[in-house]
Amino acid sequence: MTDHSTLTYGLPELPFQTEARLITRIIKFFSTKAPRIIGTAIAAKNLYETVNNLNDEQIATLGIDRAGIAAYTIEKTGLTNL
């Protein structure tokens, strides 16, 4: 069989195609990624405040000390995996 895919021509560039792609990427970011990032950041803040309000004995039951609260919060919320 003959491969005819090399004989077909691509579509011509449409006016404002590059700008439309940029706008699409911006809309996609603000409609999908930004809410997830903001939600995770809010959860991290809430967890940090909750753990920070515990006394030292309660924090020790989590297996951390007071200096490790921020690292614990980031790990538990997955903030670095976004």
C-alpha positions as CSV (number, residue, x, y, z in Angstrom):
1,M,0.0,0.0,0.0
2,T,1.1,3.5,-0.6
3,D,1.2,6.0,2.3
4,H,-0.7,9.1,1.1
5,S,-0.3,11.0,4.3
6,T,2.6,12.9,2.8
7,L,0.4,14.2,0.0
8,T,-2.2,15.9,2.3
9,Y,-1.5,19.5,3.1
10,G,-2.0,21.0,6.5
11,L,-4.6,23.6,7.2
12,P,-3.5,27.1,6.7
13,E,-2.8,29.3,9.7
14,L,-6.0,31.1,10.7
15,P,-5.9,34.8,11.7
16,F,-5.3,35.2,15.4
17,Q,-4.8,31.5,15.9
18,T,-1.8,32.0,18.2
19,E,-3.7,34.5,20.3
20,A,-6.7,32.1,20.5
21,R,-4.4,29.3,21.8
22,L,-3.0,31.6,24.4
23,I,-6.5,32.7,25.6
24,T,-7.5,29.0,25.7
25,R,-4.5,28.2,27.9
26,I,-5.3,31.1,30.2
27,I,-9.0,30.1,30.5
28,K,-8.0,26.5,31.2
29,F,-5.6,27.5,33.9
30,F,-8.1,29.7,35.7
31,S,-10.9,27.2,35.4
32,T,-9.1,24.0,36.3
33,K,-5.7,24.4,37.9
34,A,-6.1,27.7,39.9
35,P,-9.1,26.5,42.0
36,R,-7.3,23.3,42.9
37,I,-4.1,25.2,43.9
38,I,-6.1,27.7,45.9
39,G,-8.1,24.9,47.6
40,T,-4.9,23.0,48.6
41,A,-3.3,26.2,49.9
42,I,-6.4,26.9,52.0
43,A,-6.4,23.3,53.4
44,A,-2.7,23.7,54.2
45,K,-3.3,27.0,56.1
46,N,-6.1,25.4,58.0
47,L,-4.1,22.3,58.9
48,Y,-1.1,24.5,59.9
49,E,-3.3,26.6,62.2
50,T,-4.9,23.5,63.8
51,V,-1.6,21.8,64.5
52,N,0.1,25.0,65.7
53,N,-2.7,25.5,68.3
54,L,-1.9,22.1,69.8
55,N,0.3,21.8,72.8
56,D,3.7,20.2,72.6
57,E,2.6,16.8,73.9
58,Q,-0.2,16.7,71.3
59,I,2.2,17.7,68.5
60,A,4.6,14.9,69.7
61,T,1.9,12.3,69.2
62,L,2.0,13.3,65.5
63,G,5.7,12.4,65.4
64,I,6.9,15.9,64.9
65,D,8.1,18.8,67.0
66,R,7.0,22.4,66.9
67,A,9.7,23.4,64.3
68,G,8.4,20.7,61.9
69,I,4.8,21.9,61.7
70,A,5.3,23.6,58.3
71,A,7.0,20.5,56.8
72,Y,4.3,18.3,58.2
73,T,1.6,20.5,56.7
74,I,3.1,20.6,53.3
75,E,3.6,16.8,53.3
76,K,0.1,16.0,54.4
77,T,-1.7,18.4,52.0
78,G,0.5,17.5,49.0
79,L,1.2,21.2,48.4
80,T,4.5,20.4,46.6
81,N,2.9,17.9,44.2
82,L,0.8,20.5,42.4
